[in-house]
Amino acid sequence: MAKRDEMLRVWTEHANIGYIPIFPKDFNFLKPKYVPERSEKEDGFDWFGVEWQYEPKSGAPMV
C-alpha cells in the first residue's frame, strides 16, 4: 500500500499503520500537480468555476 493510502487510512479511520507519519514527507494533500487558473486569450472557466471573458483591449481575461 502506498504511503498516501496509509495516510488516508490514518486520517479517516484512525488506523494504526505501524509508524508515526511525518506530515511533509509522507503526504501532501494541499499541492496539486497543476492548477488551471484560467484560460489565456479565450473565454472559459477557471479551476474554481468562475467564468472569465477575454478582453482584447487589456490583453487579459477579466471576470
CHARMM internal coordinates of N, CA and C (Angstrom, degrees):
IC EDIT
DIST 1 N 1 CA 1.4456
DIST 1 CA 1 C 1.5367
ANGL 1 N 1 CA 1 C 108.81
DIST 1 C 2 N 1.2999
ANGL 1 CA 1 C 2 N 116.62
DIHE 1 N 1 CA 1 C 2 N 137.57
DIST 2 N 2 CA 1.4674
ANGL 1 C 2 N 2 CA 121.80
DIHE 1 CA 1 C 2 N 2 CA -179.33
DIST 2 CA 2 C 1.5312
ANGL 2 N 2 CA 2 C 110.66
DIHE 1 C 2 N 2 CA 2 C -70.36
DIST 2 C 3 N 1.3315
ANGL 2 CA 2 C 3 N 115.59
DIHE 2 N 2 CA 2 C 3 N 154.68
DIST 3 N 3 CA 1.4645
ANGL 2 C 3 N 3 CA 119.73
DIHE 2 CA 2 C 3 N 3 CA 179.92
DIST 3 CA 3 C 1.5235
ANGL 3 N 3 CA 3 C 111.64
DIHE 2 C 3 N 3 CA 3 C -59.78
DIST 3 C 4 N 1.3276
ANGL 3 CA 3 C 4 N 116.11
DIHE 3 N 3 CA 3 C 4 N -35.66
DIST 4 N 4 CA 1.4651
ANGL 3 C 4 N 4 CA 119.03
DIHE 3 CA 3 C 4 N 4 CA 179.58
DIST 4 CA 4 C 1.5254
ANGL 4 N 4 CA 4 C 110.50
DIHE 3 C 4 N 4 CA 4 C -63.08
DIST 4 C 5 N 1.3298
ANGL 4 CA 4 C 5 N 117.11
DIHE 4 N 4 CA 4 C 5 N -42.55
DIST 5 N 5 CA 1.4621
ANGL 4 C 5 N 5 CA 121.05
DIHE 4 CA 4 C 5 N 5 CA 178.90
DIST 5 CA 5 C 1.5271
ANGL 5 N 5 CA 5 C 111.18
DIHE 4 C 5 N 5 CA 5 C -65.15
DIST 5 C 6 N 1.3412
ANGL 5 CA 5 C 6 N 115.75
DIHE 5 N 5 CA 5 C 6 N -39.89
DIST 6 N 6 CA 1.4632
ANGL 5 C 6 N 6 CA 119.08
DIHE 5 CA 5 C 6 N 6 CA 176.75
DIST 6 CA 6 C 1.5214
ANGL 6 N 6 CA 6 C 111.10
DIHE 5 C 6 N 6 CA 6 C -62.89
DIST 6 C 7 N 1.3328
ANGL 6 CA 6 C 7 N 116.62
DIHE 6 N 6 CA 6 C 7 N -40.65
DIST 7 N 7 CA 1.4563
ANGL 6 C 7 N 7 CA 120.03
DIHE 6 CA 6 C 7 N 7 CA 179.29
DIST 7 CA 7 C 1.5300
ANGL 7 N 7 CA 7 C 111.11
DIHE 6 C 7 N 7 CA 7 C -65.75
DIST 7 C 8 N 1.3186
ANGL 7 CA 7 C 8 N 117.22
DIHE 7 N 7 CA 7 C 8 N -37.02
DIST 8 N 8 CA 1.4622
ANGL 7 C 8 N 8 CA 119.65
DIHE 7 CA 7 C 8 N 8 CA 176.23
DIST 8 CA 8 C 1.5284
ANGL 8 N 8 CA 8 C 110.93
DIHE 7 C 8 N 8 CA 8 C -63.12
DIST 8 C 9 N 1.3276
ANGL 8 CA 8 C 9 N 117.47
DIHE 8 N 8 CA 8 C 9 N -38.04
DIST 9 N 9 CA 1.4657
ANGL 8 C 9 N 9 CA 120.86
DIHE 8 CA 8 C 9 N 9 CA 176.88
DIST 9 CA 9 C 1.5213
ANGL 9 N 9 CA 9 C 111.09
DIHE 8 C 9 N 9 CA 9 C -64.36
DIST 9 C 10 N 1.3456
ANGL 9 CA 9 C 10 N 116.68
DIHE 9 N 9 CA 9 C 10 N -41.28
DIST 10 N 10 CA 1.4625
ANGL 9 C 10 N 10 CA 120.30
DIHE 9 CA 9 C 10 N 10 CA 177.77
DIST 10 CA 10 C 1.5232
ANGL 10 N 10 CA 10 C 109.78
DIHE 9 C 10 N 10 CA 10 C -63.69
DIST 10 C 11 N 1.3240
ANGL 10 CA 10 C 11 N 116.23
DIHE 10 N 10 CA 10 C 11 N -43.83
DIST 11 N 11 CA 1.4585
ANGL 10 C 11 N 11 CA 121.79
DIHE 10 CA 10 C 11 N 11 CA -175.48
DIST 11 CA 11 C 1.5300
ANGL 11 N 11 CA 11 C 111.83
DIHE 10 C 11 N 11 CA 11 C -69.11
DIST 11 C 12 N 1.3327
ANGL 11 CA 11 C 12 N 117.73
DIHE 11 N 11 CA 11 C 12 N -42.59
DIST 12 N 12 CA 1.4646
ANGL 11 C 12 N 12 CA 120.48
DIHE 11 CA 11 C 12 N 12 CA -173.75
DIST 12 CA 12 C 1.5269
ANGL 12 N 12 CA 12 C 113.86
DIHE 11 C 12 N 12 CA 12 C -94.85
DIST 12 C 13 N 1.3404
ANGL 12 CA 12 C 13 N 117.89
DIHE 12 N 12 CA 12 C 13 N -33.57
DIST 13 N 13 CA 1.4598
ANGL 12 C 13 N 13 CA 121.10
DIHE 12 CA 12 C 13 N 13 CA -174.82
DIST 13 CA 13 C 1.5282
ANGL 13 N 13 CA 13 C 113.24
DIHE 12 C 13 N 13 CA 13 C -110.23
DIST 13 C 14 N 1.3321
ANGL 13 CA 13 C 14 N 116.94
DIHE 13 N 13 CA 13 C 14 N -5.22
DIST 14 N 14 CA 1.4706
ANGL 13 C 14 N 14 CA 122.23
DIHE 13 CA 13 C 14 N 14 CA -173.91
DIST 14 CA 14 C 1.5265
ANGL 14 N 14 CA 14 C 109.99
DIHE 13 C 14 N 14 CA 14 C 55.93
DIST 14 C 15 N 1.3278
ANGL 14 CA 14 C 15 N 116.35
DIHE 14 N 14 CA 14 C 15 N 40.13
DIST 15 N 15 CA 1.4607
ANGL 14 C 15 N 15 CA 122.77
DIHE 14 CA 14 C 15 N 15 CA -177.44
DIST 15 CA 15 C 1.5266
ANGL 15 N 15 CA 15 C 110.89
DIHE 14 C 15 N 15 CA 15 C -76.25
DIST 15 C 16 N 1.3183
ANGL 15 CA 15 C 16 N 116.09
DIHE 15 N 15 CA 15 C 16 N 150.51
DIST 16 N 16 CA 1.4560
ANGL 15 C 16 N 16 CA 122.73
DIHE 15 CA 15 C 16 N 16 CA 174.57
DIST 16 CA 16 C 1.5299
ANGL 16 N 16 CA 16 C 107.41
DIHE 15 C 16 N 16 CA 16 C -91.62
DIST 16 C 17 N 1.3306
ANGL 16 CA 16 C 17 N 116.93
DIHE 16 N 16 CA 16 C 17 N 111.93
DIST 17 N 17 CA 1.4678
ANGL 16 C 17 N 17 CA 120.48
DIHE 16 CA 16 C 17 N 17 CA -176.87
DIST 17 CA 17 C 1.5225
ANGL 17 N 17 CA 17 C 112.56
DIHE 16 C 17 N 17 CA 17 C -100.44
DIST 17 C 18 N 1.3315
ANGL 17 CA 17 C 18 N 117.76
DIHE 17 N 17 CA 17 C 18 N 1.93
DIST 18 N 18 CA 1.4536
ANGL 17 C 18 N 18 CA 120.96
DIHE 17 CA 17 C 18 N 18 CA 173.65
DIST 18 CA 18 C 1.5122
ANGL 18 N 18 CA 18 C 115.68
DIHE 17 C 18 N 18 CA 18 C 95.95
DIST 18 C 19 N 1.3084
ANGL 18 CA 18 C 19 N 118.85
DIHE 18 N 18 CA 18 C 19 N -3.42
DIST 19 N 19 CA 1.4605
ANGL 18 C 19 N 19 CA 120.81
DIHE 18 CA 18 C 19 N 19 CA 175.56
DIST 19 CA 19 C 1.5231
ANGL 19 N 19 CA 19 C 109.18
DIHE 18 C 19 N 19 CA 19 C -153.36
DIST 19 C 20 N 1.3197
ANGL 19 CA 19 C 20 N 115.86
DIHE 19 N 19 CA 19 C 20 N 165.61
DIST 20 N 20 CA 1.4650
ANGL 19 C 20 N 20 CA 120.36
DIHE 19 CA 19 C 20 N 20 CA 178.97
DIST 20 CA 20 C 1.5183
ANGL 20 N 20 CA 20 C 107.84
DIHE 19 C 20 N 20 CA 20 C -89.75
DIST 20 C 21 N 1.3195
ANGL 20 CA 20 C 21 N 117.88
DIHE 20 N 20 CA 20 C 21 N 116.59
DIST 21 N 21 CA 1.4654
ANGL 20 C 21 N 21 CA 120.40
DIHE 20 CA 20 C 21 N 21 CA -178.35
DIST 21 CA 21 C 1.5313
ANGL 21 N 21 CA 21 C 112.29
DIHE 20 C 21 N 21 CA 21 C -70.22
DIST 21 C 22 N 1.3136
ANGL 21 CA 21 C 22 N 114.80
DIHE 21 N 21 CA 21 C 22 N 147.64
DIST 22 N 22 CA 1.4597
ANGL 21 C 22 N 22 CA 121.96
DIHE 21 CA 21 C 22 N 22 CA 176.42
DIST 22 CA 22 C 1.5199
ANGL 22 N 22 CA 22 C 106.90
DIHE 21 C 22 N 22 CA 22 C -107.52
DIST 22 C 23 N 1.3257
ANGL 22 CA 22 C 23 N 116.45
DIHE 22 N 22 CA 22 C 23 N 119.65
DIST 23 N 23 CA 1.4628
ANGL 22 C 23 N 23 CA 121.26
DIHE 22 CA 22 C 23 N 23 CA -171.29
DIST 23 CA 23 C 1.5306
ANGL 23 N 23 CA 23 C 114.31
DIHE 22 C 23 N 23 CA 23 C -52.77
DIST 23 C 24 N 1.3462
ANGL 23 CA 23 C 24 N 121.25
DIHE 23 N 23 CA 23 C 24 N -58.68
DIST 24 N 24 CA 1.4733
ANGL 23 C 24 N 24 CA 118.75
DIHE 23 CA 23 C 24 N 24 CA -175.48
DIST 24 CA 24 C 1.5296
ANGL 24 N 24 CA 24 C 114.24
DIHE 23 C 24 N 24 CA 24 C -72.53
DIST 24 C 25 N 1.3261
ANGL 24 CA 24 C 25 N 117.88
DIHE 24 N 24 CA 24 C 25 N -20.02
DIST 25 N 25 CA 1.4567
ANGL 24 C 25 N 25 CA 120.35
DIHE 24 CA 24 C 25 N 25 CA -177.46
DIST 25 CA 25 C 1.5297
ANGL 25 N 25 CA 25 C 112.74
DIHE 24 C 25 N 25 CA 25 C -88.69
DIST 25 C 26 N 1.3109
ANGL 25 CA 25 C 26 N 117.14
DIHE 25 N 25 CA 25 C 26 N -41.77
DIST 26 N 26 CA 1.4615
ANGL 25 C 26 N 26 CA 121.20
DIHE 25 CA 25 C 26 N 26 CA -171.52
DIST 26 CA 26 C 1.5164
ANGL 26 N 26 CA 26 C 114.71
DIHE 25 C 26 N 26 CA 26 C -85.96
DIST 26 C 27 N 1.3022
ANGL 26 CA 26 C 27 N 118.42
DIHE 26 N 26 CA 26 C 27 N -26.94
DIST 27 N 27 CA 1.4582
ANGL 26 C 27 N 27 CA 119.20
DIHE 26 CA 26 C 27 N 27 CA 179.51
DIST 27 CA 27 C 1.5199
ANGL 27 N 27 CA 27 C 110.81
DIHE 26 C 27 N 27 CA 27 C -160.04
DIST 27 C 28 N 1.3224
ANGL 27 CA 27 C 28 N 114.52
DIHE 27 N 27 CA 27 C 28 N 159.17
DIST 28 N 28 CA 1.4535
ANGL 27 C 28 N 28 CA 121.19
DIHE 27 CA 27 C 28 N 28 CA 177.21
DIST 28 CA 28 C 1.5234
ANGL 28 N 28 CA 28 C 107.46
DIHE 27 C 28 N 28 CA 28 C -148.32
DIST 28 C 29 N 1.3158
ANGL 28 CA 28 C 29 N 116.47
DIHE 28 N 28 CA 28 C 29 N 93.26
DIST 29 N 29 CA 1.4551
ANGL 28 C 29 N 29 CA 121.87
DIHE 28 CA 28 C 29 N 29 CA -178.17
DIST 29 CA 29 C 1.5316
ANGL 29 N 29 CA 29 C 112.27
DIHE 28 C 29 N 29 CA 29 C -81.65
DIST 29 C 30 N 1.3197
ANGL 29 CA 29 C 30 N 117.64
DIHE 29 N 29 CA 29 C 30 N -14.86
DIST 30 N 30 CA 1.4560
ANGL 29 C 30 N 30 CA 120.96
DIHE 29 CA 29 C 30 N 30 CA -170.48
DIST 30 CA 30 C 1.5199
ANGL 30 N 30 CA 30 C 114.59
DIHE 29 C 30 N 30 CA 30 C -93.69
DIST 30 C 31 N 1.3030
ANGL 30 CA 30 C 31 N 118.55
DIHE 30 N 30 CA 30 C 31 N -9.11
DIST 31 N 31 CA 1.4598
ANGL 30 C 31 N 31 CA 120.54
DIHE 30 CA 30 C 31 N 31 CA -173.38
DIST 31 CA 31 C 1.5282
ANGL 31 N 31 CA 31 C 111.55
DIHE 30 C 31 N 31 CA 31 C -119.65
DIST 31 C 32 N 1.3236
ANGL 31 CA 31 C 32 N 117.79
DIHE 31 N 31 CA 31 C 32 N 95.79
DIST 32 N 32 CA 1.4600
ANGL 31 C 32 N 32 CA 118.96
DIHE 31 CA 31 C 32 N 32 CA 175.70
DIST 32 CA 32 C 1.5310
ANGL 32 N 32 CA 32 C 110.37
DIHE 31 C 32 N 32 CA 32 C -70.64
DIST 32 C 33 N 1.3215
ANGL 32 CA 32 C 33 N 116.90
DIHE 32 N 32 CA 32 C 33 N 159.15
DIST 33 N 33 CA 1.4636
ANGL 32 C 33 N 33 CA 120.69
DIHE 32 CA 32 C 33 N 33 CA -179.24
DIST 33 CA 33 C 1.5246
ANGL 33 N 33 CA 33 C 111.73
DIHE 32 C 33 N 33 CA 33 C -67.97
DIST 33 C 34 N 1.3313
ANGL 33 CA 33 C 34 N 116.91
DIHE 33 N 33 CA 33 C 34 N -33.31
DIST 34 N 34 CA 1.4657
ANGL 33 C 34 N 34 CA 120.58
DIHE 33 CA 33 C 34 N 34 CA -176.86
DIST 34 CA 34 C 1.5225
ANGL 34 N 34 CA 34 C 109.09
DIHE 33 C 34 N 34 CA 34 C -147.71
DIST 34 C 35 N 1.3158
ANGL 34 CA 34 C 35 N 117.16
DIHE 34 N 34 CA 34 C 35 N 133.17
DIST 35 N 35 CA 1.4551
ANGL 34 C 35 N 35 CA 122.07
DIHE 34 CA 34 C 35 N 35 CA 176.44
DIST 35 CA 35 C 1.5267
ANGL 35 N 35 CA 35 C 108.06
DIHE 34 C 35 N 35 CA 35 C -118.46
DIST 35 C 36 N 1.3419
ANGL 35 CA 35 C 36 N 117.74
DIHE 35 N 35 CA 35 C 36 N 103.98
DIST 36 N 36 CA 1.4622
ANGL 35 C 36 N 36 CA 119.69
DIHE 35 CA 35 C 36 N 36 CA 178.47
DIST 36 CA 36 C 1.5286
ANGL 36 N 36 CA 36 C 109.67
DIHE 35 C 36 N 36 CA 36 C -74.30
DIST 36 C 37 N 1.3329
ANGL 36 CA 36 C 37 N 116.33
DIHE 36 N 36 CA 36 C 37 N 86.52
DIST 37 N 37 CA 1.4608
ANGL 36 C 37 N 37 CA 120.66
DIHE 36 CA 36 C 37 N 37 CA -172.80
DIST 37 CA 37 C 1.5255
ANGL 37 N 37 CA 37 C 111.85
DIHE 36 C 37 N 37 CA 37 C -59.56
DIST 37 C 38 N 1.3071
ANGL 37 CA 37 C 38 N 117.76
DIHE 37 N 37 CA 37 C 38 N -54.33
DIST 38 N 38 CA 1.4727
ANGL 37 C 38 N 38 CA 121.58
DIHE 37 CA 37 C 38 N 38 CA 174.93
DIST 38 CA 38 C 1.5199
ANGL 38 N 38 CA 38 C 108.97
DIHE 37 C 38 N 38 CA 38 C -164.18
DIST 38 C 39 N 1.2961
ANGL 38 CA 38 C 39 N 114.73
DIHE 38 N 38 CA 38 C 39 N 158.51
DIST 39 N 39 CA 1.4593
ANGL 38 C 39 N 39 CA 118.79
DIHE 38 CA 38 C 39 N 39 CA -178.12
DIST 39 CA 39 C 1.5251
ANGL 39 N 39 CA 39 C 110.66
DIHE 38 C 39 N 39 CA 39 C -76.37
DIST 39 C 40 N 1.2978
ANGL 39 CA 39 C 40 N 116.10
DIHE 39 N 39 CA 39 C 40 N 147.30
DIST 40 N 40 CA 1.4687
ANGL 39 C 40 N 40 CA 122.28
DIHE 39 CA 39 C 40 N 40 CA 179.22
DIST 40 CA 40 C 1.5233
ANGL 40 N 40 CA 40 C 110.22
DIHE 39 C 40 N 40 CA 40 C -94.31
DIST 40 C 41 N 1.3014
ANGL 40 CA 40 C 41 N 116.86
DIHE 40 N 40 CA 40 C 41 N 132.18
DIST 41 N 41 CA 1.4712
ANGL 40 C 41 N 41 CA 124.40
DIHE 40 CA 40 C 41 N 41 CA 174.92
DIST 41 CA 41 C 1.5247
ANGL 41 N 41 CA 41 C 114.08
DIHE 40 C 41 N 41 CA 41 C 56.38
DIST 41 C 42 N 1.3339
ANGL 41 CA 41 C 42 N 116.65
DIHE 41 N 41 CA 41 C 42 N 30.56
DIST 42 N 42 CA 1.4631
ANGL 41 C 42 N 42 CA 120.83
DIHE 41 CA 41 C 42 N 42 CA 174.41
DIST 42 CA 42 C 1.5228
ANGL 42 N 42 CA 42 C 109.32
DIHE 41 C 42 N 42 CA 42 C -159.33
DIST 42 C 43 N 1.3132
ANGL 42 CA 42 C 43 N 116.74
DIHE 42 N 42 CA 42 C 43 N 158.29
DIST 43 N 43 CA 1.4499
ANGL 42 C 43 N 43 CA 122.06
DIHE 42 CA 42 C 43 N 43 CA 177.37
DIST 43 CA 43 C 1.5242
ANGL 43 N 43 CA 43 C 109.32
DIHE 42 C 43 N 43 CA 43 C -75.34
DIST 43 C 44 N 1.3205
ANGL 43 CA 43 C 44 N 116.02
DIHE 43 N 43 CA 43 C 44 N 153.85
DIST 44 N 44 CA 1.4570
ANGL 43 C 44 N 44 CA 119.18
DIHE 43 CA 43 C 44 N 44 CA 176.83
DIST 44 CA 44 C 1.5160
ANGL 44 N 44 CA 44 C 111.79
DIHE 43 C 44 N 44 CA 44 C 164.24
DIST 44 C 45 N 1.3202
ANGL 44 CA 44 C 45 N 114.45
DIHE 44 N 44 CA 44 C 45 N -174.22
DIST 45 N 45 CA 1.4568
ANGL 44 C 45 N 45 CA 121.70
DIHE 44 CA 44 C 45 N 45 CA -178.92
DIST 45 CA 45 C 1.5229
ANGL 45 N 45 CA 45 C 109.58
DIHE 44 C 45 N 45 CA 45 C -106.98
DIST 45 C 46 N 1.3389
ANGL 45 CA 45 C 46 N 115.74
DIHE 45 N 45 CA 45 C 46 N 147.69
DIST 46 N 46 CA 1.4553
ANGL 45 C 46 N 46 CA 119.49
DIHE 45 CA 45 C 46 N 46 CA 176.42
DIST 46 CA 46 C 1.5242
ANGL 46 N 46 CA 46 C 110.14
DIHE 45 C 46 N 46 CA 46 C -91.62
DIST 46 C 47 N 1.3121
ANGL 46 CA 46 C 47 N 116.61
DIHE 46 N 46 CA 46 C 47 N -172.36
DIST 47 N 47 CA 1.4539
ANGL 46 C 47 N 47 CA 123.83
DIHE 46 CA 46 C 47 N 47 CA -175.78
DIST 47 CA 47 C 1.5322
ANGL 47 N 47 CA 47 C 112.12
DIHE 46 C 47 N 47 CA 47 C -63.18
DIST 47 C 48 N 1.3328
ANGL 47 CA 47 C 48 N 116.89
DIHE 47 N 47 CA 47 C 48 N -26.89
DIST 48 N 48 CA 1.4569
ANGL 47 C 48 N 48 CA 121.78
DIHE 47 CA 47 C 48 N 48 CA -177.17
DIST 48 CA 48 C 1.5252
ANGL 48 N 48 CA 48 C 112.56
DIHE 47 C 48 N 48 CA 48 C -96.17
DIST 48 C 49 N 1.3454
ANGL 48 CA 48 C 49 N 117.93
DIHE 48 N 48 CA 48 C 49 N 2.37
DIST 49 N 49 CA 1.4505
ANGL 48 C 49 N 49 CA 121.79
DIHE 48 CA 48 C 49 N 49 CA 177.70
DIST 49 CA 49 C 1.5240
ANGL 49 N 49 CA 49 C 114.37
DIHE 48 C 49 N 49 CA 49 C 88.77
DIST 49 C 50 N 1.3250
ANGL 49 CA 49 C 50 N 117.65
DIHE 49 N 49 CA 49 C 50 N 10.20
DIST 50 N 50 CA 1.4628
ANGL 49 C 50 N 50 CA 121.59
DIHE 49 CA 49 C 50 N 50 CA 178.26
DIST 50 CA 50 C 1.5206
ANGL 50 N 50 CA 50 C 108.70
DIHE 49 C 50 N 50 CA 50 C -84.05
DIST 50 C 51 N 1.3273
ANGL 50 CA 50 C 51 N 116.07
DIHE 50 N 50 CA 50 C 51 N 132.30
DIST 51 N 51 CA 1.4670
ANGL 50 C 51 N 51 CA 120.28
DIHE 50 CA 50 C 51 N 51 CA -179.45
DIST 51 CA 51 C 1.5222
ANGL 51 N 51 CA 51 C 110.27
DIHE 50 C 51 N 51 CA 51 C -82.74
DIST 51 C 52 N 1.3374
ANGL 51 CA 51 C 52 N 115.52
DIHE 51 N 51 CA 51 C 52 N 132.25
DIST 52 N 52 CA 1.4620
ANGL 51 C 52 N 52 CA 122.57
DIHE 51 CA 51 C 52 N 52 CA 178.35
DIST 52 CA 52 C 1.5169
ANGL 52 N 52 CA 52 C 108.65
DIHE 51 C 52 N 52 CA 52 C -118.07
DIST 52 C 53 N 1.3309
ANGL 52 CA 52 C 53 N 115.69
DIHE 52 N 52 CA 52 C 53 N 144.24
DIST 53 N 53 CA 1.4702
ANGL 52 C 53 N 53 CA 121.03
DIHE 52 CA 52 C 53 N 53 CA 175.90
DIST 53 CA 53 C 1.5229
ANGL 53 N 53 CA 53 C 107.87
DIHE 52 C 53 N 53 CA 53 C -124.00
DIST 53 C 54 N 1.3176
ANGL 53 CA 53 C 54 N 115.09
DIHE 53 N 53 CA 53 C 54 N 132.83
DIST 54 N 54 CA 1.4593
ANGL 53 C 54 N 54 CA 120.17
DIHE 53 CA 53 C 54 N 54 CA -178.43
DIST 54 CA 54 C 1.5301
ANGL 54 N 54 CA 54 C 109.91
DIHE 53 C 54 N 54 CA 54 C -72.66
DIST 54 C 55 N 1.3165
ANGL 54 CA 54 C 55 N 116.68
DIHE 54 N 54 CA 54 C 55 N 130.77
DIST 55 N 55 CA 1.4675
ANGL 54 C 55 N 55 CA 124.16
DIHE 54 CA 54 C 55 N 55 CA 176.56
DIST 55 CA 55 C 1.5158
ANGL 55 N 55 CA 55 C 108.49
DIHE 54 C 55 N 55 CA 55 C -107.47
DIST 55 C 56 N 1.3405
ANGL 55 CA 55 C 56 N 118.78
DIHE 55 N 55 CA 55 C 56 N 105.78
DIST 56 N 56 CA 1.4596
ANGL 55 C 56 N 56 CA 119.82
DIHE 55 CA 55 C 56 N 56 CA -179.23
DIST 56 CA 56 C 1.5369
ANGL 56 N 56 CA 56 C 113.16
DIHE 55 C 56 N 56 CA 56 C -62.24
DIST 56 C 57 N 1.3312
ANGL 56 CA 56 C 57 N 116.58
DIHE 56 N 56 CA 56 C 57 N -29.51
DIST 57 N 57 CA 1.4637
ANGL 56 C 57 N 57 CA 121.24
DIHE 56 CA 56 C 57 N 57 CA -179.20
DIST 57 CA 57 C 1.5393
ANGL 57 N 57 CA 57 C 111.16
DIHE 56 C 57 N 57 CA 57 C -62.64
DIST 57 C 58 N 1.3194
ANGL 57 CA 57 C 58 N 116.04
DIHE 57 N 57 CA 57 C 58 N -43.20
DIST 58 N 58 CA 1.4661
ANGL 57 C 58 N 58 CA 119.72
DIHE 57 CA 57 C 58 N 58 CA -179.10
DIST 58 CA 58 C 1.5289
ANGL 58 N 58 CA 58 C 112.09
DIHE 57 C 58 N 58 CA 58 C -91.88
DIST 58 C 59 N 1.3404
ANGL 58 CA 58 C 59 N 116.58
DIHE 58 N 58 CA 58 C 59 N -17.55
DIST 59 N 59 CA 1.4583
ANGL 58 C 59 N 59 CA 120.06
DIHE 58 CA 58 C 59 N 59 CA -179.72
DIST 59 CA 59 C 1.5216
ANGL 59 N 59 CA 59 C 113.27
DIHE 58 C 59 N 59 CA 59 C 75.39
DIST 59 C 60 N 1.3469
ANGL 59 CA 59 C 60 N 116.36
DIHE 59 N 59 CA 59 C 60 N 22.42
DIST 60 N 60 CA 1.4514
ANGL 59 C 60 N 60 CA 119.73
DIHE 59 CA 59 C 60 N 60 CA -178.72
DIST 60 CA 60 C 1.5241
ANGL 60 N 60 CA 60 C 110.33
DIHE 59 C 60 N 60 CA 60 C -148.73
DIST 60 C 61 N 1.3393
ANGL 60 CA 60 C 61 N 117.42
DIHE 60 N 60 CA 60 C 61 N 157.57
DIST 61 N 61 CA 1.4569
ANGL 60 C 61 N 61 CA 120.13
DIHE 60 CA 60 C 61 N 61 CA 174.95
DIST 61 CA 61 C 1.5254
ANGL 61 N 61 CA 61 C 110.62
DIHE 60 C 61 N 61 CA 61 C -71.48
DIST 61 C 62 N 1.3136
ANGL 61 CA 61 C 62 N 116.62
DIHE 61 N 61 CA 61 C 62 N 142.63
DIST 62 N 62 CA 1.4646
ANGL 61 C 62 N 62 CA 122.70
DIHE 61 CA 61 C 62 N 62 CA 179.35
DIST 62 CA 62 C 1.5264
ANGL 62 N 62 CA 62 C 109.33
DIHE 61 C 62 N 62 CA 62 C -127.49
DIST 62 C 63 N 1.3164
ANGL 62 CA 62 C 63 N 116.54
DIHE 62 N 62 CA 62 C 63 N 151.86
DIST 63 N 63 CA 1.4724
ANGL 62 C 63 N 63 CA 121.35
DIHE 62 CA 62 C 63 N 63 CA 177.67
DIST 63 CA 63 C 1.5064
ANGL 63 N 63 CA 63 C 108.79
DIHE 62 C 63 N 63 CA 63 C -76.76
END
COOR INIT
IC SEED 1 N 1 CA 1 C
IC BUILD
